[in-house]
Amino acid sequence: MHRALGARMVEFAGYEMPLQYAGIIAEHLACRSGAALFDVSHMGQAVVRDAASLEPLVTGDITGLPAGRQRYTLLTNAAGGIIDDLMVANLDGGCQLVLNAGRKVVDVAHMRAHGVTVETLFERALLALQGPRAAQMLPEAAALKFMDAAELSVAGTACVVTRSGYTGEDGFEIGCAADAAEALARLLLARGATPAGLGARDSLRLEAGLCLYGNDIDENTSVLAANLGWAIARRRAEVGDFLGAAALREVRQHGPVERLVGIRLSGRAPARAGAEIHVPGGERVGRVTSGCFAPSLNAPIALGYIRADCAAPGTLVALIVRDKPLDGVISPLPFIPHHYAR
């Protein structure tokens, strides 16, 4: 189906994935103004029946998650680094998880090593319908609010639907059996969604200031350096009953050495991952982890880690691209407002 729609396919996390169809900018803007459909079946779906067994491994309040709600949380190691960032939904029968594609095998092995019984559903498909018109194209789920989760029937197909996503826009993630995925995708395309690939998914999440695992966060990244302290539930922080809590308490007392920041660049040229961040005309103070040309802003943007004393919004920086400095300024995140259905 992707090839029939004109997709340019690339390898990603062991899968063949559509990078783009009509073009990254067109797909990006279609998501911001209408609705775009992404095939994200490479993500790992799983079920943990016993929420209490999962809670010591993550930063969120899992046992207190109300039925029919979903929460973003972090799977941490003893040093307070991020093994993965994931979504946990409380549905009938237990916690349904969505894991990053490149980390799902690592995540499951880690959970099982700590006594958590995990049922993998890696064969299930996952579609993401994102944009201000998403609810019009999925009326079956229009009553859901942001971070709600429900088991619904969409045109006779049994689905797990959450009102969430990775673009900063309103939208839904829809899990279903693999053999039902193509018909469901064609239905949503017929309702007016624009097919979109990995290219637009990356530029959309970057404008929204959302981290990509493997670029902006990894096992060596402190939760607090990544500005993800909000994903630590207050009760969990106070009790300190999750893996890595002691290390993060130490970081919190002294402050992280570096922080993840947004950067807006002058001109048109983007800075990609790995570019050095310098103070203008001076020393190296950080590195870019993600960068692109932002279609919604008509300007290049980046995420990167910078020495904490240089991280204030408004600070001027120079990003070194092909041995030439590009002028930039530390920018508040997100680069564009989120438009969730609260």
Secondary structure as a PSIPRED ss2 file (coil, helix, strand):
# PSIPRED VFORMAT (PSIPRED V4.0)

   1 M C   1.000  0.000  0.000
   2 H C   1.000  0.000  0.000
   3 R C   1.000  0.000  0.000
   4 A C   1.000  0.000  0.000
   5 L C   1.000  0.000  0.000
   6 G C   1.000  0.000  0.000
   7 A C   1.000  0.000  0.000
   8 R E   0.000  0.000  1.000
   9 M E   0.000  0.000  1.000
  10 V E   0.000  0.000  1.000
  11 E E   0.000  0.000  1.000
  12 F E   0.000  0.000  1.000
  13 A C   1.000  0.000  0.000
  14 G C   1.000  0.000  0.000
  15 Y E   0.000  0.000  1.000
  16 E E   0.000  0.000  1.000
  17 M E   0.000  0.000  1.000
  18 P E   0.000  0.000  1.000
  19 L E   0.000  0.000  1.000
  20 Q E   0.000  0.000  1.000
  21 Y C   1.000  0.000  0.000
  22 A C   1.000  0.000  0.000
  23 G C   1.000  0.000  0.000
  24 I H   0.000  1.000  0.000
  25 I H   0.000  1.000  0.000
  26 A H   0.000  1.000  0.000
  27 E H   0.000  1.000  0.000
  28 H H   0.000  1.000  0.000
  29 L H   0.000  1.000  0.000
  30 A H   0.000  1.000  0.000
  31 C H   0.000  1.000  0.000
  32 R H   0.000  1.000  0.000
  33 S H   0.000  1.000  0.000
  34 G C   1.000  0.000  0.000
  35 A C   1.000  0.000  0.000
  36 A E   0.000  0.000  1.000
  37 L E   0.000  0.000  1.000
  38 F E   0.000  0.000  1.000
  39 D E   0.000  0.000  1.000
  40 V C   1.000  0.000  0.000
  41 S C   1.000  0.000  0.000
  42 H C   1.000  0.000  0.000
  43 M C   1.000  0.000  0.000
  44 G E   0.000  0.000  1.000
  45 Q E   0.000  0.000  1.000
  46 A E   0.000  0.000  1.000
  47 V E   0.000  0.000  1.000
  48 V E   0.000  0.000  1.000
  49 R C   1.000  0.000  0.000
  50 D C   1.000  0.000  0.000
  51 A H   0.000  1.000  0.000
  52 A H   0.000  1.000  0.000
  53 S H   0.000  1.000  0.000
  54 L H   0.000  1.000  0.000
  55 E H   0.000  1.000  0.000
  56 P H   0.000  1.000  0.000
  57 L H   0.000  1.000  0.000
  58 V E   0.000  0.000  1.000
  59 T C   1.000  0.000  0.000
  60 G C   1.000  0.000  0.000
  61 D C   1.000  0.000  0.000
  62 I C   1.000  0.000  0.000
  63 T C   1.000  0.000  0.000
  64 G C   1.000  0.000  0.000
  65 L C   1.000  0.000  0.000
  66 P C   1.000  0.000  0.000
  67 A C   1.000  0.000  0.000
  68 G C   1.000  0.000  0.000
  69 R E   0.000  0.000  1.000
  70 Q E   0.000  0.000  1.000
  71 R E   0.000  0.000  1.000
  72 Y E   0.000  0.000  1.000
  73 T E   0.000  0.000  1.000
  74 L E   0.000  0.000  1.000
  75 L E   0.000  0.000  1.000
  76 T E   0.000  0.000  1.000
  77 N C   1.000  0.000  0.000
  78 A C   1.000  0.000  0.000
  79 A C   1.000  0.000  0.000
  80 G C   1.000  0.000  0.000
  81 G E   0.000  0.000  1.000
  82 I E   0.000  0.000  1.000
  83 I E   0.000  0.000  1.000
  84 D E   0.000  0.000  1.000
  85 D E   0.000  0.000  1.000
  86 L E   0.000  0.000  1.000
  87 M E   0.000  0.000  1.000
  88 V E   0.000  0.000  1.000
  89 A E   0.000  0.000  1.000
  90 N E   0.000  0.000  1.000
  91 L E   0.000  0.000  1.000
  92 D C   1.000  0.000  0.000
  93 G C   1.000  0.000  0.000
  94 G E   0.000  0.000  1.000
  95 C E   0.000  0.000  1.000
  96 Q E   0.000  0.000  1.000
  97 L E   0.000  0.000  1.000
  98 V E   0.000  0.000  1.000
  99 L E   0.000  0.000  1.000
 100 N C   1.000  0.000  0.000
 101 A C   1.000  0.000  0.000
 102 G C   1.000  0.000  0.000
 103 R C   1.000  0.000  0.000
 104 K H   0.000  1.000  0.000
 105 V H   0.000  1.000  0.000
 106 V H   0.000  1.000  0.000
 107 D H   0.000  1.000  0.000
 108 V H   0.000  1.000  0.000
 109 A H   0.000  1.000  0.000
 110 H H   0.000  1.000  0.000
 111 M H   0.000  1.000  0.000
 112 R H   0.000  1.000  0.000
 113 A H   0.000  1.000  0.000
 114 H C   1.000  0.000  0.000
 115 G C   1.000  0.000  0.000
 116 V C   1.000  0.000  0.000
 117 T C   1.000  0.000  0.000
 118 V C   1.000  0.000  0.000
 119 E E   0.000  0.000  1.000
 120 T E   0.000  0.000  1.000
 121 L C   1.000  0.000  0.000
 122 F C   1.000  0.000  0.000
 123 E C   1.000  0.000  0.000
 124 R C   1.000  0.000  0.000
 125 A E   0.000  0.000  1.000
 126 L E   0.000  0.000  1.000
 127 L E   0.000  0.000  1.000
 128 A E   0.000  0.000  1.000
 129 L E   0.000  0.000  1.000
 130 Q E   0.000  0.000  1.000
 131 G C   1.000  0.000  0.000
 132 P C   1.000  0.000  0.000
 133 R C   1.000  0.000  0.000
 134 A H   0.000  1.000  0.000
 135 A H   0.000  1.000  0.000
 136 Q H   0.000  1.000  0.000
 137 M H   0.000  1.000  0.000
 138 L C   1.000  0.000  0.000
 139 P H   0.000  1.000  0.000
 140 E H   0.000  1.000  0.000
 141 A H   0.000  1.000  0.000
 142 A C   1.000  0.000  0.000
 143 A C   1.000  0.000  0.000
 144 L C   1.000  0.000  0.000
 145 K C   1.000  0.000  0.000
 146 F C   1.000  0.000  0.000
 147 M C   1.000  0.000  0.000
 148 D E   0.000  0.000  1.000
 149 A E   0.000  0.000  1.000
 150 A E   0.000  0.000  1.000
 151 E E   0.000  0.000  1.000
 152 L E   0.000  0.000  1.000
 153 S E   0.000  0.000  1.000
 154 V E   0.000  0.000  1.000
 155 A C   1.000  0.000  0.000
 156 G C   1.000  0.000  0.000
 157 T E   0.000  0.000  1.000
 158 A E   0.000  0.000  1.000
 159 C E   0.000  0.000  1.000
 160 V E   0.000  0.000  1.000
 161 V E   0.000  0.000  1.000
 162 T E   0.000  0.000  1.000
 163 R C   1.000  0.000  0.000
 164 S C   1.000  0.000  0.000
 165 G C   1.000  0.000  0.000
 166 Y C   1.000  0.000  0.000
 167 T C   1.000  0.000  0.000
 168 G C   1.000  0.000  0.000
 169 E C   1.000  0.000  0.000
 170 D C   1.000  0.000  0.000
 171 G E   0.000  0.000  1.000
 172 F E   0.000  0.000  1.000
 173 E E   0.000  0.000  1.000
 174 I E   0.000  0.000  1.000
 175 G E   0.000  0.000  1.000
 176 C E   0.000  0.000  1.000
 177 A C   1.000  0.000  0.000
 178 A H   0.000  1.000  0.000
 179 D H   0.000  1.000  0.000
 180 A H   0.000  1.000  0.000
 181 A H   0.000  1.000  0.000
 182 E H   0.000  1.000  0.000
 183 A H   0.000  1.000  0.000
 184 L H   0.000  1.000  0.000
 185 A H   0.000  1.000  0.000
 186 R H   0.000  1.000  0.000
 187 L H   0.000  1.000  0.000
 188 L H   0.000  1.000  0.000
 189 L H   0.000  1.000  0.000
 190 A H   0.000  1.000  0.000
 191 R C   1.000  0.000  0.000
 192 G C   1.000  0.000  0.000
 193 A C   1.000  0.000  0.000
 194 T E   0.000  0.000  1.000
 195 P E   0.000  0.000  1.000
 196 A C   1.000  0.000  0.000
 197 G C   1.000  0.000  0.000
 198 L H   0.000  1.000  0.000
 199 G H   0.000  1.000  0.000
 200 A H   0.000  1.000  0.000
 201 R H   0.000  1.000  0.000
 202 D H   0.000  1.000  0.000
 203 S H   0.000  1.000  0.000
 204 L H   0.000  1.000  0.000
 205 R H   0.000  1.000  0.000
 206 L H   0.000  1.000  0.000
 207 E H   0.000  1.000  0.000
 208 A C   1.000  0.000  0.000
 209 G C   1.000  0.000  0.000
 210 L C   1.000  0.000  0.000
 211 C C   1.000  0.000  0.000
 212 L C   1.000  0.000  0.000
 213 Y E   0.000  0.000  1.000
 214 G C   1.000  0.000  0.000
 215 N C   1.000  0.000  0.000
 216 D C   1.000  0.000  0.000
 217 I E   0.000  0.000  1.000
 218 D C   1.000  0.000  0.000
 219 E C   1.000  0.000  0.000
 220 N C   1.000  0.000  0.000
 221 T C   1.000  0.000  0.000
 222 S E   0.000  0.000  1.000
 223 V C   1.000  0.000  0.000
 224 L C   1.000  0.000  0.000
 225 A C   1.000  0.000  0.000
 226 A C   1.000  0.000  0.000
 227 N C   1.000  0.000  0.000
 228 L C   1.000  0.000  0.000
 229 G H   0.000  1.000  0.000
 230 W H   0.000  1.000  0.000
 231 A H   0.000  1.000  0.000
 232 I C   1.000  0.000  0.000
 233 A C   1.000  0.000  0.000
 234 R H   0.000  1.000  0.000
 235 R H   0.000  1.000  0.000
 236 R H   0.000  1.000  0.000
 237 A H   0.000  1.000  0.000
 238 E H   0.000  1.000  0.000
 239 V H   0.000  1.000  0.000
 240 G C   1.000  0.000  0.000
 241 D C   1.000  0.000  0.000
 242 F C   1.000  0.000  0.000
 243 L C   1.000  0.000  0.000
 244 G C   1.000  0.000  0.000
 245 A H   0.000  1.000  0.000
 246 A H   0.000  1.000  0.000
 247 A H   0.000  1.000  0.000
 248 L H   0.000  1.000  0.000
 249 R H   0.000  1.000  0.000
 250 E H   0.000  1.000  0.000
 251 V H   0.000  1.000  0.000
 252 R H   0.000  1.000  0.000
 253 Q H   0.000  1.000  0.000
 254 H H   0.000  1.000  0.000
 255 G C   1.000  0.000  0.000
 256 P C   1.000  0.000  0.000
 257 V C   1.000  0.000  0.000
 258 E E   0.000  0.000  1.000
 259 R E   0.000  0.000  1.000
 260 L E   0.000  0.000  1.000
 261 V E   0.000  0.000  1.000
 262 G E   0.000  0.000  1.000
 263 I E   0.000  0.000  1.000
 264 R E   0.000  0.000  1.000
 265 L E   0.000  0.000  1.000
 266 S C   1.000  0.000  0.000
 267 G C   1.000  0.000  0.000
 268 R C   1.000  0.000  0.000
 269 A C   1.000  0.000  0.000
 270 P C   1.000  0.000  0.000
 271 A C   1.000  0.000  0.000
 272 R C   1.000  0.000  0.000
 273 A C   1.000  0.000  0.000
 274 G C   1.000  0.000  0.000
 275 A C   1.000  0.000  0.000
 276 E E   0.000  0.000  1.000
 277 I E   0.000  0.000  1.000
 278 H E   0.000  0.000  1.000
 279 V C   1.000  0.000  0.000
 280 P C   1.000  0.000  0.000
 281 G C   1.000  0.000  0.000
 282 G C   1.000  0.000  0.000
 283 E C   1.000  0.000  0.000
 284 R E   0.000  0.000  1.000
 285 V E   0.000  0.000  1.000
 286 G E   0.000  0.000  1.000
 287 R E   0.000  0.000  1.000
 288 V E   0.000  0.000  1.000
 289 T E   0.000  0.000  1.000
 290 S E   0.000  0.000  1.000
 291 G E   0.000  0.000  1.000
 292 C E   0.000  0.000  1.000
 293 F E   0.000  0.000  1.000
 294 A E   0.000  0.000  1.000
 295 P C   1.000  0.000  0.000
 296 S C   1.000  0.000  0.000
 297 L C   1.000  0.000  0.000
 298 N C   1.000  0.000  0.000
 299 A E   0.000  0.000  1.000
 300 P E   0.000  0.000  1.000
 301 I E   0.000  0.000  1.000
 302 A E   0.000  0.000  1.000
 303 L E   0.000  0.000  1.000
 304 G E   0.000  0.000  1.000
 305 Y E   0.000  0.000  1.000
 306 I E   0.000  0.000  1.000
 307 R E   0.000  0.000  1.000
 308 A H   0.000  1.000  0.000
 309 D H   0.000  1.000  0.000
 310 C H   0.000  1.000  0.000
 311 A C   1.000  0.000  0.000
 312 A C   1.000  0.000  0.000
 313 P C   1.000  0.000  0.000
 314 G C   1.000  0.000  0.000
 315 T C   1.000  0.000  0.000
 316 L E   0.000  0.000  1.000
 317 V E   0.000  0.000  1.000
 318 A E   0.000  0.000  1.000
 319 L E   0.000  0.000  1.000
 320 I E   0.000  0.000  1.000
 321 V E   0.000  0.000  1.000
 322 R C   1.000  0.000  0.000
 323 D C   1.000  0.000  0.000
 324 K E   0.000  0.000  1.000
 325 P E   0.000  0.000  1.000
 326 L E   0.000  0.000  1.000
 327 D E   0.000  0.000  1.000
 328 G E   0.000  0.000  1.000
 329 V E   0.000  0.000  1.000
 330 I E   0.000  0.000  1.000
 331 S E   0.000  0.000  1.000
 332 P C   1.000  0.000  0.000
 333 L C   1.000  0.000  0.000
 334 P C   1.000  0.000  0.000
 335 F C   1.000  0.000  0.000
 336 I C   1.000  0.000  0.000
 337 P C   1.000  0.000  0.000
 338 H C   1.000  0.000  0.000
 339 H C   1.000  0.000  0.000
 340 Y C   1.000  0.000  0.000
 341 A C   1.000  0.000  0.000
 342 R C   1.000  0.000  0.000
